[in-house]
Every structure is written in C-alpha cells, then in structure tokens.
Amino acid sequence: MLNEVPTYPKYEYTFAVLNLLFDRGAMNIKFIPANTALTAFDLVVLIRPEMDVNNLKPYLDNFAPNSKWFAQEVILAHGAILMSNI
C-alpha cells in the first residue's frame, strides 16, 4: 500500500508568476489556495514544451501542491487526535 502512488484531492487555487529564472529555464510560481486556511506555496516550475504560455493553468495543475494542502487539511481537522496518539 505504501508503494502505491497516492491520489490527492485537487484544490482550487489561483497563481502568480513571481519571476522568471532564465538561467534555470524555469519560473517561480506562487500557488494560492482558495481555502484561506491553507498556506500559499512558492515553487519553481520548469518551462517545458507542452506548456501553453497563453493558458498556464492546465500546465500548472501538474505542479500544484495538492499533497501539502491535503496534509494541512488533515492537520486542521484532526490535529488533536493525531497529537493524542503520541
């Protein structure tokens, strides 16, 4: 079971391109979750041929930090229970 690739829920978000990293062929993206209880993340995303510069969202969906937002949601909802097992 631990060797399986997990499927995380998809979270609604907006994004901002913070800067372009010419020397790395990448861009720094801020992923901003719609749920304000969750944390925004700045991530470096490679610029690849399948990216549509006129429609970045489908490409960025591949890099959205859904696993981190899922973990934050679990902590918010069940943190007390998780801590009681220590």
Phi and psi in radians as a Rosetta constraint file:
Dihedral C 1 N 2 CA 2 C 2 CIRCULARHARMONIC -1.240 0.35
Dihedral N 2 CA 2 C 2 N 3 CIRCULARHARMONIC -0.343 0.35
Dihedral C 2 N 3 CA 3 C 3 CIRCULARHARMONIC -1.454 0.35
Dihedral N 3 CA 3 C 3 N 4 CIRCULARHARMONIC -0.187 0.35
Dihedral C 3 N 4 CA 4 C 4 CIRCULARHARMONIC -1.274 0.35
Dihedral N 4 CA 4 C 4 N 5 CIRCULARHARMONIC 2.607 0.35
Dihedral C 4 N 5 CA 5 C 5 CIRCULARHARMONIC -1.395 0.35
Dihedral N 5 CA 5 C 5 N 6 CIRCULARHARMONIC 2.074 0.35
Dihedral C 5 N 6 CA 6 C 6 CIRCULARHARMONIC -1.234 0.35
Dihedral N 6 CA 6 C 6 N 7 CIRCULARHARMONIC 2.614 0.35
Dihedral C 6 N 7 CA 7 C 7 CIRCULARHARMONIC -1.919 0.35
Dihedral N 7 CA 7 C 7 N 8 CIRCULARHARMONIC 1.968 0.35
Dihedral C 7 N 8 CA 8 C 8 CIRCULARHARMONIC -1.636 0.35
Dihedral N 8 CA 8 C 8 N 9 CIRCULARHARMONIC 2.662 0.35
Dihedral C 8 N 9 CA 9 C 9 CIRCULARHARMONIC -1.058 0.35
Dihedral N 9 CA 9 C 9 N 10 CIRCULARHARMONIC 2.677 0.35
Dihedral C 9 N 10 CA 10 C 10 CIRCULARHARMONIC -1.640 0.35
Dihedral N 10 CA 10 C 10 N 11 CIRCULARHARMONIC 2.302 0.35
Dihedral C 10 N 11 CA 11 C 11 CIRCULARHARMONIC -1.880 0.35
Dihedral N 11 CA 11 C 11 N 12 CIRCULARHARMONIC 2.491 0.35
Dihedral C 11 N 12 CA 12 C 12 CIRCULARHARMONIC -1.240 0.35
Dihedral N 12 CA 12 C 12 N 13 CIRCULARHARMONIC 2.446 0.35
Dihedral C 12 N 13 CA 13 C 13 CIRCULARHARMONIC -2.716 0.35
Dihedral N 13 CA 13 C 13 N 14 CIRCULARHARMONIC 2.840 0.35
Dihedral C 13 N 14 CA 14 C 14 CIRCULARHARMONIC -2.013 0.35
Dihedral N 14 CA 14 C 14 N 15 CIRCULARHARMONIC 3.038 0.35
Dihedral C 14 N 15 CA 15 C 15 CIRCULARHARMONIC -2.558 0.35
Dihedral N 15 CA 15 C 15 N 16 CIRCULARHARMONIC 2.802 0.35
Dihedral C 15 N 16 CA 16 C 16 CIRCULARHARMONIC -2.388 0.35
Dihedral N 16 CA 16 C 16 N 17 CIRCULARHARMONIC 2.380 0.35
Dihedral C 16 N 17 CA 17 C 17 CIRCULARHARMONIC -1.454 0.35
Dihedral N 17 CA 17 C 17 N 18 CIRCULARHARMONIC 1.966 0.35
Dihedral C 17 N 18 CA 18 C 18 CIRCULARHARMONIC -1.416 0.35
Dihedral N 18 CA 18 C 18 N 19 CIRCULARHARMONIC -0.736 0.35
Dihedral C 18 N 19 CA 19 C 19 CIRCULARHARMONIC -2.890 0.35
Dihedral N 19 CA 19 C 19 N 20 CIRCULARHARMONIC 2.893 0.35
Dihedral C 19 N 20 CA 20 C 20 CIRCULARHARMONIC -1.882 0.35
Dihedral N 20 CA 20 C 20 N 21 CIRCULARHARMONIC 2.346 0.35
Dihedral C 20 N 21 CA 21 C 21 CIRCULARHARMONIC -1.863 0.35
Dihedral N 21 CA 21 C 21 N 22 CIRCULARHARMONIC 1.482 0.35
Dihedral C 21 N 22 CA 22 C 22 CIRCULARHARMONIC -0.975 0.35
Dihedral N 22 CA 22 C 22 N 23 CIRCULARHARMONIC -0.763 0.35
Dihedral C 22 N 23 CA 23 C 23 CIRCULARHARMONIC -1.238 0.35
Dihedral N 23 CA 23 C 23 N 24 CIRCULARHARMONIC -0.329 0.35
Dihedral C 23 N 24 CA 24 C 24 CIRCULARHARMONIC -1.856 0.35
Dihedral N 24 CA 24 C 24 N 25 CIRCULARHARMONIC -0.115 0.35
Dihedral C 24 N 25 CA 25 C 25 CIRCULARHARMONIC 1.086 0.35
Dihedral N 25 CA 25 C 25 N 26 CIRCULARHARMONIC 0.769 0.35
Dihedral C 25 N 26 CA 26 C 26 CIRCULARHARMONIC -2.559 0.35
Dihedral N 26 CA 26 C 26 N 27 CIRCULARHARMONIC 3.084 0.35
Dihedral C 26 N 27 CA 27 C 27 CIRCULARHARMONIC -2.421 0.35
Dihedral N 27 CA 27 C 27 N 28 CIRCULARHARMONIC 2.586 0.35
Dihedral C 27 N 28 CA 28 C 28 CIRCULARHARMONIC -1.652 0.35
Dihedral N 28 CA 28 C 28 N 29 CIRCULARHARMONIC 2.076 0.35
Dihedral C 28 N 29 CA 29 C 29 CIRCULARHARMONIC -2.009 0.35
Dihedral N 29 CA 29 C 29 N 30 CIRCULARHARMONIC 2.335 0.35
Dihedral C 29 N 30 CA 30 C 30 CIRCULARHARMONIC -1.698 0.35
Dihedral N 30 CA 30 C 30 N 31 CIRCULARHARMONIC 2.051 0.35
Dihedral C 30 N 31 CA 31 C 31 CIRCULARHARMONIC -1.641 0.35
Dihedral N 31 CA 31 C 31 N 32 CIRCULARHARMONIC 2.075 0.35
Dihedral C 31 N 32 CA 32 C 32 CIRCULARHARMONIC -1.997 0.35
Dihedral N 32 CA 32 C 32 N 33 CIRCULARHARMONIC 1.892 0.35
Dihedral C 32 N 33 CA 33 C 33 CIRCULARHARMONIC -1.212 0.35
Dihedral N 33 CA 33 C 33 N 34 CIRCULARHARMONIC 2.563 0.35
Dihedral C 33 N 34 CA 34 C 34 CIRCULARHARMONIC -1.143 0.35
Dihedral N 34 CA 34 C 34 N 35 CIRCULARHARMONIC -0.604 0.35
Dihedral C 34 N 35 CA 35 C 35 CIRCULARHARMONIC -1.344 0.35
Dihedral N 35 CA 35 C 35 N 36 CIRCULARHARMONIC 1.912 0.35
Dihedral C 35 N 36 CA 36 C 36 CIRCULARHARMONIC -1.232 0.35
Dihedral N 36 CA 36 C 36 N 37 CIRCULARHARMONIC -0.145 0.35
Dihedral C 36 N 37 CA 37 C 37 CIRCULARHARMONIC -1.346 0.35
Dihedral N 37 CA 37 C 37 N 38 CIRCULARHARMONIC -0.246 0.35
Dihedral C 37 N 38 CA 38 C 38 CIRCULARHARMONIC -1.707 0.35
Dihedral N 38 CA 38 C 38 N 39 CIRCULARHARMONIC 2.830 0.35
Dihedral C 38 N 39 CA 39 C 39 CIRCULARHARMONIC -1.599 0.35
Dihedral N 39 CA 39 C 39 N 40 CIRCULARHARMONIC 2.453 0.35
Dihedral C 39 N 40 CA 40 C 40 CIRCULARHARMONIC -1.372 0.35
Dihedral N 40 CA 40 C 40 N 41 CIRCULARHARMONIC 2.550 0.35
Dihedral C 40 N 41 CA 41 C 41 CIRCULARHARMONIC -2.206 0.35
Dihedral N 41 CA 41 C 41 N 42 CIRCULARHARMONIC 2.407 0.35
Dihedral C 41 N 42 CA 42 C 42 CIRCULARHARMONIC -1.694 0.35
Dihedral N 42 CA 42 C 42 N 43 CIRCULARHARMONIC 2.138 0.35
Dihedral C 42 N 43 CA 43 C 43 CIRCULARHARMONIC -2.282 0.35
Dihedral N 43 CA 43 C 43 N 44 CIRCULARHARMONIC 2.575 0.35
Dihedral C 43 N 44 CA 44 C 44 CIRCULARHARMONIC -1.549 0.35
Dihedral N 44 CA 44 C 44 N 45 CIRCULARHARMONIC 2.181 0.35
Dihedral C 44 N 45 CA 45 C 45 CIRCULARHARMONIC -2.082 0.35
Dihedral N 45 CA 45 C 45 N 46 CIRCULARHARMONIC 2.215 0.35
Dihedral C 45 N 46 CA 46 C 46 CIRCULARHARMONIC -1.170 0.35
Dihedral N 46 CA 46 C 46 N 47 CIRCULARHARMONIC 2.531 0.35
Dihedral C 46 N 47 CA 47 C 47 CIRCULARHARMONIC -1.558 0.35
Dihedral N 47 CA 47 C 47 N 48 CIRCULARHARMONIC 2.051 0.35
Dihedral C 47 N 48 CA 48 C 48 CIRCULARHARMONIC -2.176 0.35
Dihedral N 48 CA 48 C 48 N 49 CIRCULARHARMONIC 2.851 0.35
Dihedral C 48 N 49 CA 49 C 49 CIRCULARHARMONIC -1.043 0.35
Dihedral N 49 CA 49 C 49 N 50 CIRCULARHARMONIC -0.539 0.35
Dihedral C 49 N 50 CA 50 C 50 CIRCULARHARMONIC -1.370 0.35
Dihedral N 50 CA 50 C 50 N 51 CIRCULARHARMONIC -0.036 0.35
Dihedral C 50 N 51 CA 51 C 51 CIRCULARHARMONIC -1.332 0.35
Dihedral N 51 CA 51 C 51 N 52 CIRCULARHARMONIC 2.295 0.35
Dihedral C 51 N 52 CA 52 C 52 CIRCULARHARMONIC -1.731 0.35
Dihedral N 52 CA 52 C 52 N 53 CIRCULARHARMONIC 1.927 0.35
Dihedral C 52 N 53 CA 53 C 53 CIRCULARHARMONIC -1.113 0.35
Dihedral N 53 CA 53 C 53 N 54 CIRCULARHARMONIC -0.360 0.35
Dihedral C 53 N 54 CA 54 C 54 CIRCULARHARMONIC -1.552 0.35
Dihedral N 54 CA 54 C 54 N 55 CIRCULARHARMONIC -0.156 0.35
Dihedral C 54 N 55 CA 55 C 55 CIRCULARHARMONIC -2.616 0.35
Dihedral N 55 CA 55 C 55 N 56 CIRCULARHARMONIC 1.344 0.35
Dihedral C 55 N 56 CA 56 C 56 CIRCULARHARMONIC -1.262 0.35
Dihedral N 56 CA 56 C 56 N 57 CIRCULARHARMONIC -0.482 0.35
Dihedral C 56 N 57 CA 57 C 57 CIRCULARHARMONIC -0.947 0.35
Dihedral N 57 CA 57 C 57 N 58 CIRCULARHARMONIC -0.864 0.35
Dihedral C 57 N 58 CA 58 C 58 CIRCULARHARMONIC -1.029 0.35
Dihedral N 58 CA 58 C 58 N 59 CIRCULARHARMONIC -0.642 0.35
Dihedral C 58 N 59 CA 59 C 59 CIRCULARHARMONIC -1.202 0.35
Dihedral N 59 CA 59 C 59 N 60 CIRCULARHARMONIC -0.796 0.35
Dihedral C 59 N 60 CA 60 C 60 CIRCULARHARMONIC -1.175 0.35
Dihedral N 60 CA 60 C 60 N 61 CIRCULARHARMONIC -0.430 0.35
Dihedral C 60 N 61 CA 61 C 61 CIRCULARHARMONIC -0.957 0.35
Dihedral N 61 CA 61 C 61 N 62 CIRCULARHARMONIC -0.502 0.35
Dihedral C 61 N 62 CA 62 C 62 CIRCULARHARMONIC -1.222 0.35
Dihedral N 62 CA 62 C 62 N 63 CIRCULARHARMONIC -0.322 0.35
Dihedral C 62 N 63 CA 63 C 63 CIRCULARHARMONIC -2.027 0.35
Dihedral N 63 CA 63 C 63 N 64 CIRCULARHARMONIC -0.073 0.35
Dihedral C 63 N 64 CA 64 C 64 CIRCULARHARMONIC -0.985 0.35
Dihedral N 64 CA 64 C 64 N 65 CIRCULARHARMONIC 2.425 0.35
Dihedral C 64 N 65 CA 65 C 65 CIRCULARHARMONIC -1.393 0.35
Dihedral N 65 CA 65 C 65 N 66 CIRCULARHARMONIC 0.955 0.35
Dihedral C 65 N 66 CA 66 C 66 CIRCULARHARMONIC -1.032 0.35
Dihedral N 66 CA 66 C 66 N 67 CIRCULARHARMONIC -0.637 0.35
Dihedral C 66 N 67 CA 67 C 67 CIRCULARHARMONIC -1.133 0.35
Dihedral N 67 CA 67 C 67 N 68 CIRCULARHARMONIC -0.677 0.35
Dihedral C 67 N 68 CA 68 C 68 CIRCULARHARMONIC -1.222 0.35
Dihedral N 68 CA 68 C 68 N 69 CIRCULARHARMONIC -0.721 0.35
Dihedral C 68 N 69 CA 69 C 69 CIRCULARHARMONIC -1.157 0.35
Dihedral N 69 CA 69 C 69 N 70 CIRCULARHARMONIC -0.656 0.35
Dihedral C 69 N 70 CA 70 C 70 CIRCULARHARMONIC -1.071 0.35
Dihedral N 70 CA 70 C 70 N 71 CIRCULARHARMONIC -0.824 0.35
Dihedral C 70 N 71 CA 71 C 71 CIRCULARHARMONIC -1.059 0.35
Dihedral N 71 CA 71 C 71 N 72 CIRCULARHARMONIC -0.715 0.35
Dihedral C 71 N 72 CA 72 C 72 CIRCULARHARMONIC -1.111 0.35
Dihedral N 72 CA 72 C 72 N 73 CIRCULARHARMONIC -0.711 0.35
Dihedral C 72 N 73 CA 73 C 73 CIRCULARHARMONIC -1.095 0.35
Dihedral N 73 CA 73 C 73 N 74 CIRCULARHARMONIC -0.735 0.35
Dihedral C 73 N 74 CA 74 C 74 CIRCULARHARMONIC -1.105 0.35
Dihedral N 74 CA 74 C 74 N 75 CIRCULARHARMONIC -0.763 0.35
Dihedral C 74 N 75 CA 75 C 75 CIRCULARHARMONIC -1.092 0.35
Dihedral N 75 CA 75 C 75 N 76 CIRCULARHARMONIC -0.761 0.35
Dihedral C 75 N 76 CA 76 C 76 CIRCULARHARMONIC -1.087 0.35
Dihedral N 76 CA 76 C 76 N 77 CIRCULARHARMONIC -0.712 0.35
Dihedral C 76 N 77 CA 77 C 77 CIRCULARHARMONIC -1.436 0.35
Dihedral N 77 CA 77 C 77 N 78 CIRCULARHARMONIC -0.550 0.35
Dihedral C 77 N 78 CA 78 C 78 CIRCULARHARMONIC -2.308 0.35
Dihedral N 78 CA 78 C 78 N 79 CIRCULARHARMONIC 0.296 0.35
Dihedral C 78 N 79 CA 79 C 79 CIRCULARHARMONIC -0.990 0.35
Dihedral N 79 CA 79 C 79 N 80 CIRCULARHARMONIC -0.727 0.35
Dihedral C 79 N 80 CA 80 C 80 CIRCULARHARMONIC -1.120 0.35
Dihedral N 80 CA 80 C 80 N 81 CIRCULARHARMONIC -0.698 0.35
Dihedral C 80 N 81 CA 81 C 81 CIRCULARHARMONIC -1.168 0.35
Dihedral N 81 CA 81 C 81 N 82 CIRCULARHARMONIC -0.769 0.35
Dihedral C 81 N 82 CA 82 C 82 CIRCULARHARMONIC -1.085 0.35
Dihedral N 82 CA 82 C 82 N 83 CIRCULARHARMONIC -0.697 0.35
Dihedral C 82 N 83 CA 83 C 83 CIRCULARHARMONIC -1.254 0.35
Dihedral N 83 CA 83 C 83 N 84 CIRCULARHARMONIC -0.466 0.35
Dihedral C 83 N 84 CA 84 C 84 CIRCULARHARMONIC -1.259 0.35
Dihedral N 84 CA 84 C 84 N 85 CIRCULARHARMONIC -0.272 0.35
Dihedral C 84 N 85 CA 85 C 85 CIRCULARHARMONIC -1.550 0.35
Dihedral N 85 CA 85 C 85 N 86 CIRCULARHARMONIC 0.075 0.35
